[in-house]
Amino acid sequence: MPEEVKAQITGVVFQVVTKSGDRVQGGDPIVVLESMKMEIPVEAPRPGTVIEVKVKEGETVQEGDTVALLD
């Protein structure tokens, strides 16, 4: 069952680091959020494959929003 990777803070998507099909390790950044002039990575919680990135650069996300699905 896919795992939702969620934003820990409210912010703007500064950079999408991965794409669908990419293999990631636990701790690898999936997207980078910008909030209050700081860049905060949203990291993969475990090794896996990115099924879908659900955000685009420049989009605003709220704390708890799903930014990606990990298989």
RANORTA-V840566 format. One record per pair of residues at least 24 apart in sequence whose ideal C-beta (glycine too) atoms are under 10 Angstrom apart, sorted by the first residue. I is the first residue (numbers start at 1). GAP is how many residues later the second one is. Records with the same first field share a line. If there is no record, write none. Layout:
# RANORTA-V840566
I=GAP ; GAP
This chain:
# RANORTA-V840566
1=70
2=46 ; 47 ; 49 ; 50 ; 64 ; 66 ; 67 ; 68 ; 69
3=41 ; 42 ; 43 ; 45 ; 48 ; 63 ; 65 ; 66 ; 67 ; 68
4=41 ; 50 ; 60 ; 61 ; 62 ; 63 ; 64 ; 65 ; 66
5=25 ; 26 ; 37 ; 38 ; 39 ; 40 ; 41 ; 43 ; 45 ; 48 ; 49 ; 61 ; 62 ; 63 ; 64 ; 65
6=36 ; 39 ; 55 ; 56 ; 57 ; 58 ; 59 ; 60 ; 61 ; 62
7=24 ; 26 ; 28 ; 33 ; 35 ; 48 ; 54 ; 55 ; 56 ; 57 ; 58 ; 59 ; 60 ; 61
8=25 ; 27 ; 32 ; 33 ; 34 ; 35 ; 55 ; 56 ; 59
9=24 ; 25 ; 26 ; 27 ; 29 ; 31 ; 33 ; 52 ; 53 ; 54 ; 55
10=25 ; 26 ; 50 ; 51 ; 52 ; 53 ; 54 ; 55
11=24 ; 25 ; 27 ; 28 ; 29 ; 31 ; 48 ; 49 ; 50 ; 51 ; 52
12=43 ; 45 ; 46 ; 47 ; 48 ; 49
13=29 ; 40 ; 42 ; 43 ; 44 ; 45 ; 46 ; 47 ; 48 ; 54
14=24 ; 25 ; 26 ; 27 ; 43 ; 44
15=24 ; 26 ; 42
16=37 ; 39 ; 40 ; 41 ; 43 ; 51 ; 52
17=24 ; 25 ; 26 ; 33 ; 36 ; 51
18=26 ; 31 ; 32 ; 35 ; 50 ; 52
19=31 ; 33 ; 34 ; 49
20=29 ; 30 ; 31 ; 32 ; 33 ; 48 ; 49
21=28 ; 29 ; 30 ; 31 ; 50
22=26 ; 27 ; 28 ; 31 ; 46
23=24 ; 25 ; 26 ; 27 ; 48
24=24 ; 25 ; 26 ; 44 ; 46
30=25 ; 37 ; 38 ; 40
31=24 ; 25 ; 26 ; 28 ; 30 ; 36 ; 37
32=25
33=26 ; 27 ; 28 ; 34
35=25 ; 26 ; 28
42=25 ; 26
44=24 ; 26
45=25
46=24
